[in-house]
Amino acid sequence: MGGQGGSKSFSFSVGGGSGDSNPFGFGLDDLFGSFFGGGGGGSQFGGFGSSAKSQSGSKSSSKSLRAVNSQIYKKEIENAGMTWLLLSYMPSSMEIQYFESTIEEVASSLHGALKVGSINCEKEVSFCKELSIYPRRAPRLIVFSYKENEKGYLVEYRGDLAAKNLKAFCQEYLPRFSKRTDLNHLDQFSTTGKLPMVLLLSTKKDTPVIWRVLSGLYHKRITFIDAEVHDVSDPRVKTLGVDALPAIVGWLPNGEKRVLKTGISVKDLKSAVLDLSNILDSFEKVSKKESSGQAKEAQTDSDEGRVPLLSKSNIEALCGEKTPVCIIGAFRSSKAREKLESILSLVSPKSLSRRPNQGSSSSRDSISYALLDAAKQKSFLKAFDKTGYKSSNNLLIAYKP
């Protein structure tokens, strides 16, 4: 590794790399525009100047970055959903401060999306060897990424030690758990899993950086999708109840839709992640409360012999593979519900539909009965008919799993 006095940047090669510059030449503003909207001139969150000037021959221990050991790695980096930039070094390594300076510049610009730390491989010998990040003549820059899998993995930066290039590299390896879709295919997401779901509507052609960051932080807690739209005048956007872009729409596990935020604007990356995290936290609490209430209601229905209300949380138990036929009464009003519940309550006790006793030799359960709120479970009904039976105030469906 080498540098000459007065030069503004220098290149290095580790692990047998080529030392070529990183191919990603875009900045944060290129990805964001005004958060989610169209592009614009000037970096909204501050541009990058030249990297730190070289002063050959100096040595230093890494003290400005947070020290990371195996315990911190397992507790705060693995399975945490956040991207990390790590410096692997030996105290005797040359020019450590130049690496630190570049890392801090990148971390400042991506504050809220990226965390940084350093690993002293003289102290953490076995840990560095375990991760295969032991430094050679020069320190090594390692990104812990969730770009390609859920567990996270390490990828080494082999480009020039220039803040702009390193920043672009880190951006490229931010999480990608949000699935890109369009408004014509929302139904394919509406009935998957038991998690709440959030949809970002923006004018961006690619998934915005902030949304990618949030998709990592809330992975396995909330399902993320995003779509490009051009204007709120789009009938599909109006159907969702959105009056300004960018916007976030959420769906509870029971299929209930809620507009969480419209006309979103932010001043910087850190505050954007914080503000939207507060919105998602509140939505997650509502979802958990709703799911808990549904579970209690279902148990009460079962205890009292009432016909249960079908939802994502109980569909497997009521209309799963072990059920030969599931009779579903769909309603659009309280009167329609009462009428259907009365009919199903009279039919279900009959011997034909009674579930077998525990000692029965039958390997499958008998006919199951349930009610469905047609207004909240539109996607479920559309699976049977494209119109979703909109003209019917109440109807009965015989469903064979």
C-alpha positions as CSV (number, residue, x, y, z in Angstrom):
1,M,0.0,0.0,0.0
2,G,1.4,3.3,-0.8
3,G,0.8,7.0,-0.9
4,Q,2.8,10.1,-1.8
5,G,2.8,13.3,0.3
6,G,0.3,15.8,-0.9
7,S,-1.8,13.5,-3.0
8,K,-5.5,13.7,-2.4
9,S,-6.3,10.0,-2.5
10,F,-4.5,6.7,-2.8
11,S,-5.5,3.2,-3.8
12,F,-4.8,-0.1,-2.0
13,S,-5.3,-3.7,-2.7
14,V,-6.2,-6.4,-0.1
15,G,-6.9,-10.1,-0.4
16,G,-5.4,-10.4,-3.8
17,G,-7.8,-7.8,-5.2
18,S,-7.2,-5.8,-8.4
19,G,-7.3,-2.4,-6.7
20,D,-9.6,-1.0,-9.4
21,S,-12.0,1.8,-8.5
22,N,-15.5,0.9,-7.4
23,P,-17.8,0.9,-10.4
24,F,-20.7,2.7,-8.6
25,G,-20.5,6.4,-9.4
26,F,-23.7,7.8,-7.9
27,G,-24.3,9.8,-4.8
28,L,-27.0,9.9,-2.2
29,D,-28.9,12.6,-3.9
30,D,-29.1,10.5,-7.1
31,L,-30.9,7.8,-5.1
32,F,-33.0,10.0,-3.1
33,G,-34.0,13.1,-5.0
34,S,-36.0,14.9,-2.4
35,F,-36.3,11.8,-0.3
36,F,-38.7,9.9,-2.7
37,G,-39.5,12.4,-5.3
38,G,-37.8,13.5,-8.5
39,G,-34.2,14.4,-8.7
40,G,-32.6,17.8,-8.4
41,G,-29.3,19.5,-8.4
42,G,-27.0,19.7,-5.4
43,S,-26.5,17.1,-2.8
44,Q,-29.3,17.5,-0.3
45,F,-27.3,16.0,2.6
46,G,-23.9,17.4,1.8
47,G,-21.4,16.3,-0.8
48,F,-18.1,14.6,-0.6
49,G,-14.9,16.4,-1.1
50,S,-11.5,14.8,-1.6
51,S,-10.4,12.1,0.8
52,A,-7.9,12.9,3.5
53,K,-4.4,13.9,2.4
54,S,-1.7,11.3,2.8
55,Q,1.1,11.6,5.2
56,S,3.3,8.5,4.6
57,G,5.1,6.8,7.3
58,S,2.8,7.6,10.3
59,K,1.4,4.9,12.5
60,S,-1.6,4.9,14.9
61,S,-4.0,2.7,16.8
62,S,-7.6,3.0,15.8
63,K,-9.2,5.0,18.6
64,S,-11.9,7.2,16.9
65,L,-14.0,4.2,15.8
66,R,-16.0,2.0,18.1
67,A,-14.1,-1.1,19.0
68,V,-15.9,-4.3,18.0
69,N,-15.2,-7.7,19.4
70,S,-16.9,-11.1,19.0
71,Q,-19.5,-10.3,21.7
72,I,-20.5,-7.0,20.2
73,Y,-20.5,-8.6,16.7
74,K,-22.9,-11.3,17.8
75,K,-25.1,-9.1,19.9
76,E,-25.4,-5.9,17.8
77,I,-24.3,-6.7,14.2
78,E,-25.6,-10.2,13.4
79,N,-29.4,-10.4,12.9
80,A,-29.8,-6.7,13.8
81,G,-30.9,-5.6,10.3
82,M,-28.4,-2.8,10.1
83,T,-25.5,-2.4,7.6
84,W,-22.0,-2.0,9.2
85,L,-18.7,-0.7,7.8
86,L,-15.8,-2.3,9.7
87,L,-12.1,-1.6,9.7
88,S,-9.9,-4.7,10.3
89,Y,-6.4,-3.6,11.3
90,M,-3.2,-4.2,13.2
91,P,-1.9,-1.4,15.5
92,S,1.4,-1.5,13.5
93,S,-0.4,-0.9,10.2
94,M,0.6,2.2,8.3
95,E,-1.7,5.1,7.8
96,I,-4.7,3.8,9.9
97,Q,-5.9,7.4,10.4
98,Y,-6.5,7.8,6.7
99,F,-8.8,4.9,6.7
100,E,-10.6,6.2,9.8
101,S,-11.0,9.7,8.2
102,T,-12.6,8.2,5.1
103,I,-14.9,5.9,7.2
104,E,-16.0,8.8,9.4
105,E,-16.8,10.9,6.3
106,V,-18.9,8.2,4.8
107,A,-20.6,7.4,8.2
108,S,-21.5,11.1,8.6
109,S,-23.2,11.2,5.3
110,L,-25.0,7.9,5.8
111,H,-25.8,8.5,9.4
112,G,-29.0,6.5,10.2
113,A,-28.3,4.0,7.5
114,L,-24.8,2.8,8.4
115,K,-22.9,2.1,11.5
116,V,-19.1,1.8,11.7
117,G,-16.6,0.1,13.9
118,S,-13.0,-1.3,14.0
119,I,-11.6,-4.6,14.9
120,N,-8.1,-4.8,16.4
121,C,-6.9,-8.1,15.0
122,E,-3.8,-8.1,17.3
123,K,-6.2,-8.5,20.3
124,E,-9.0,-10.4,18.5
125,V,-6.8,-12.9,16.6
126,S,-9.1,-15.9,16.6
127,F,-12.2,-13.7,15.9
128,C,-10.5,-12.1,12.8
129,K,-9.4,-15.5,11.5
130,E,-12.9,-16.9,12.1
131,L,-14.4,-14.1,10.0
132,S,-11.5,-14.4,7.4
133,I,-10.8,-10.7,7.8
134,Y,-7.3,-10.8,9.2
135,P,-5.3,-7.9,7.7
136,R,-2.1,-8.3,5.8
137,R,0.2,-5.3,5.1
138,A,-2.7,-2.9,5.0
139,P,-6.0,-2.5,7.0
140,R,-9.1,-4.0,5.4
141,L,-12.5,-2.4,4.9
142,I,-15.4,-4.9,5.4
143,V,-19.1,-4.3,5.0
144,F,-21.6,-6.5,6.9
145,S,-24.6,-6.6,4.5
146,Y,-28.1,-7.9,4.2
147,K,-28.3,-7.2,0.4
148,E,-28.6,-10.9,-0.7
149,N,-29.7,-12.9,2.3
150,E,-31.6,-12.7,5.6
151,K,-28.7,-13.7,7.9
152,G,-26.2,-11.1,6.6
153,Y,-22.7,-11.7,5.3
154,L,-19.4,-9.9,4.9
155,V,-18.1,-8.4,1.7
156,E,-14.8,-6.6,1.3
157,Y,-14.3,-3.2,-0.3
158,R,-11.3,-3.4,-2.7
159,G,-11.6,0.0,-4.4
160,D,-9.8,3.4,-4.0
161,L,-9.7,4.9,-0.6
162,A,-12.0,7.8,-1.7
163,A,-15.0,8.7,0.4
164,K,-17.3,9.0,-2.7
165,N,-16.5,5.5,-3.9
166,L,-16.7,3.9,-0.5
167,K,-20.0,5.6,0.2
168,A,-21.4,4.3,-3.1
169,F,-20.2,0.8,-2.2
170,C,-21.9,0.9,1.2
171,Q,-25.2,2.2,-0.4
172,E,-25.1,-0.7,-2.9
173,Y,-25.0,-3.2,0.0
174,L,-27.9,-1.8,2.1
175,P,-30.8,-4.2,2.7
176,R,-33.1,-5.1,-0.1
177,F,-36.0,-6.7,1.7
178,S,-38.7,-4.5,0.2
179,K,-40.2,-6.1,-2.9
180,R,-40.8,-3.9,-5.9
181,T,-44.2,-4.2,-7.4
182,D,-46.9,-2.2,-9.3
183,L,-50.4,-1.2,-8.3
184,N,-51.9,-3.8,-10.6
185,H,-50.4,-6.7,-8.6
186,L,-51.0,-5.7,-5.0
187,D,-53.3,-8.7,-4.4
188,Q,-50.4,-11.1,-4.5
189,F,-49.1,-9.5,-1.3
190,S,-52.4,-9.0,0.5
191,T,-52.8,-12.6,1.7
192,T,-49.3,-13.7,2.4
193,G,-48.1,-14.3,5.9
194,K,-49.3,-13.1,9.3
195,L,-47.3,-9.9,9.4
196,P,-48.6,-6.4,8.9
197,M,-47.6,-4.9,5.5
198,V,-46.5,-1.4,4.4
199,L,-46.5,0.0,0.8
200,L,-44.4,3.0,-0.2
201,L,-45.7,5.0,-3.1
202,S,-43.1,7.3,-4.7
203,T,-42.0,8.6,-8.1
204,K,-38.6,6.9,-7.8
205,K,-37.7,4.3,-10.4
206,D,-35.8,2.3,-7.8
207,T,-36.5,1.5,-4.2
208,P,-35.3,4.6,-2.2
209,V,-32.4,4.2,0.2
210,I,-34.4,5.1,3.3
211,W,-37.0,2.4,2.5
212,R,-34.2,-0.2,2.1
213,V,-32.8,0.8,5.5
214,L,-36.2,0.5,7.2
215,S,-36.8,-2.9,5.5
216,G,-33.7,-4.2,7.2
217,L,-34.6,-2.8,10.6
218,Y,-38.1,-4.2,10.5
219,H,-37.3,-7.4,8.8
220,K,-39.5,-10.3,10.0
221,R,-41.7,-7.8,11.8
222,I,-43.3,-6.0,8.9
223,T,-43.5,-6.9,5.2
224,F,-42.2,-4.2,2.9
225,I,-43.2,-3.5,-0.7
226,D,-42.9,-0.4,-2.8
227,A,-44.2,0.9,-6.2
228,E,-43.4,3.7,-8.6
229,V,-46.3,6.0,-9.4
230,H,-46.4,9.2,-11.4
231,D,-49.2,11.2,-9.9
232,V,-52.0,11.2,-7.3
233,S,-54.5,11.5,-10.1
234,D,-53.9,7.9,-10.9
235,P,-57.2,6.1,-10.1
236,R,-55.3,3.3,-8.4
237,V,-53.7,5.8,-6.1
238,K,-57.0,7.4,-5.3
239,T,-58.5,4.0,-4.5
240,L,-55.9,3.6,-1.8
241,G,-56.9,6.9,-0.2
242,V,-53.7,8.7,-1.0
243,D,-53.8,12.5,-1.7
244,A,-50.1,13.4,-1.8
245,L,-46.9,11.7,-2.7
246,P,-44.7,10.1,-1.4
247,A,-47.0,8.1,0.8
248,I,-47.1,5.0,3.0
249,V,-50.1,2.7,3.2
250,G,-50.4,-0.1,5.7
251,W,-52.4,-3.3,6.0
252,L,-53.1,-5.1,9.2
253,P,-53.0,-8.9,9.3
254,N,-56.8,-8.9,9.1
255,G,-56.6,-7.1,5.7
256,E,-57.7,-3.7,7.1
257,K,-56.1,-0.8,5.1
258,R,-54.7,2.3,6.8
259,V,-53.0,5.4,5.2
260,L,-50.1,6.0,7.5
261,K,-48.5,9.1,6.0
262,T,-48.9,11.2,2.8
263,G,-46.8,14.1,1.4
264,I,-43.7,12.9,3.2
265,S,-40.8,15.3,3.4
266,V,-37.5,15.0,5.3
267,K,-34.4,17.2,6.0
268,D,-31.8,14.5,6.3
269,L,-31.3,10.7,6.3
270,K,-31.0,10.3,10.0
271,S,-34.2,12.2,10.9
272,A,-36.1,10.4,8.1
273,V,-35.2,7.0,9.5
274,L,-36.2,8.2,12.9
275,D,-39.5,9.8,11.9
276,L,-40.6,6.9,9.8
277,S,-39.5,4.4,12.4
278,N,-41.9,6.1,14.9
279,I,-44.7,5.7,12.4
280,L,-43.9,2.0,11.8
281,D,-43.6,1.4,15.5
282,S,-47.0,2.7,16.1
283,F,-48.5,0.7,13.3
284,E,-46.8,-2.5,14.6
285,K,-48.4,-1.9,18.0
286,V,-51.8,-1.5,16.5
287,S,-51.2,-4.7,14.5
288,K,-50.3,-6.7,17.6
289,K,-53.2,-5.3,19.5
290,E,-55.6,-6.2,16.7
291,S,-54.1,-9.7,16.4
292,S,-54.5,-10.2,20.1
293,G,-58.1,-9.0,20.0
294,Q,-58.9,-11.4,17.1
295,A,-57.4,-14.3,18.9
296,K,-59.4,-13.6,22.0
297,E,-62.6,-13.1,19.9
298,A,-62.0,-16.4,18.1
299,Q,-61.5,-18.2,21.4
300,T,-64.7,-16.6,22.7
301,D,-66.6,-17.6,19.6
302,S,-65.3,-21.2,20.0
303,D,-66.2,-21.3,23.7
304,E,-69.7,-19.9,23.1
305,G,-70.4,-22.1,20.1
306,R,-70.5,-19.0,17.8
307,V,-69.5,-19.1,14.1
308,P,-65.9,-17.7,14.1
309,L,-64.8,-14.7,12.0
310,L,-62.2,-15.8,9.3
311,S,-58.9,-13.9,9.4
312,K,-55.3,-14.6,8.4
313,S,-54.5,-15.7,12.0
314,N,-57.1,-18.5,12.0
315,I,-57.6,-19.4,8.3
316,E,-55.3,-22.5,8.6
317,A,-57.1,-23.8,11.6
318,L,-60.6,-23.2,10.1
319,C,-60.0,-23.8,6.4
320,G,-56.7,-25.5,6.2
321,E,-55.6,-28.7,4.3
322,K,-57.2,-31.0,6.9
323,T,-60.6,-29.5,6.3
324,P,-62.5,-31.2,3.4
325,V,-64.9,-28.3,2.9
326,C,-65.1,-24.9,4.4
327,I,-68.5,-23.0,4.2
328,I,-67.8,-19.3,4.4
329,G,-70.5,-16.7,4.9
330,A,-69.4,-13.3,3.5
331,F,-71.2,-10.2,4.7
332,R,-71.1,-6.4,4.0
333,S,-73.3,-5.1,6.7
334,S,-74.2,-6.0,10.3
335,K,-77.7,-7.2,9.3
336,A,-76.2,-9.5,6.7
337,R,-73.8,-10.8,9.3
338,E,-76.6,-11.6,11.7
339,K,-78.5,-13.4,9.0
340,L,-75.6,-15.5,7.9
341,E,-74.6,-16.3,11.5
342,S,-78.1,-17.4,12.3
343,I,-78.2,-19.8,9.2
344,L,-74.7,-21.2,9.9
345,S,-75.4,-21.7,13.6
346,L,-78.5,-23.7,12.7
347,V,-76.7,-25.9,10.1
348,S,-73.4,-26.5,11.9
349,P,-74.8,-28.6,14.8
350,K,-76.3,-31.1,12.4
351,S,-74.8,-34.6,12.4
352,L,-73.7,-34.1,8.7
353,S,-71.4,-31.3,9.7
354,R,-70.5,-32.1,13.2
355,R,-66.7,-32.6,13.8
356,P,-65.7,-36.1,14.7
357,N,-65.0,-37.1,18.2
358,Q,-61.4,-37.5,19.3
359,G,-61.8,-41.3,19.1
360,S,-63.0,-41.2,15.5
361,S,-61.0,-43.2,13.0
362,S,-61.4,-40.4,10.4
363,S,-58.0,-38.9,9.4
364,R,-59.6,-35.6,8.3
365,D,-61.8,-33.1,10.1
366,S,-65.4,-32.6,9.0
367,I,-67.0,-29.5,7.4
368,S,-66.0,-26.2,8.9
369,Y,-68.0,-22.9,9.1
370,A,-66.8,-19.3,9.2
371,L,-67.9,-15.8,8.6
372,L,-65.9,-13.3,6.5
373,D,-66.0,-9.5,6.5
374,A,-66.2,-8.8,2.8
375,A,-65.2,-5.1,3.2
376,K,-61.9,-6.0,4.9
377,Q,-61.1,-9.2,3.0
378,K,-61.5,-8.1,-0.6
379,S,-58.5,-9.9,-1.9
380,F,-59.7,-13.2,-0.5
381,L,-63.0,-12.9,-2.4
382,K,-61.2,-11.8,-5.5
383,A,-59.5,-15.2,-5.5
384,F,-62.9,-16.7,-6.3
385,D,-64.2,-14.0,-8.5
386,K,-62.5,-11.0,-10.1
387,T,-65.3,-8.7,-9.1
388,G,-65.1,-9.8,-5.5
389,Y,-68.9,-10.3,-5.5
390,K,-69.3,-6.5,-5.0
391,S,-73.0,-6.7,-6.0
392,S,-73.8,-9.1,-3.1
393,N,-74.5,-7.9,0.4
394,N,-74.2,-11.4,1.7
395,L,-73.3,-14.8,0.1
396,L,-72.2,-18.3,1.0
397,I,-69.0,-19.9,-0.5
398,A,-68.1,-23.6,-0.3
399,Y,-64.4,-23.7,-0.3
400,K,-62.4,-26.9,-0.7
401,P,-58.7,-26.4,0.3
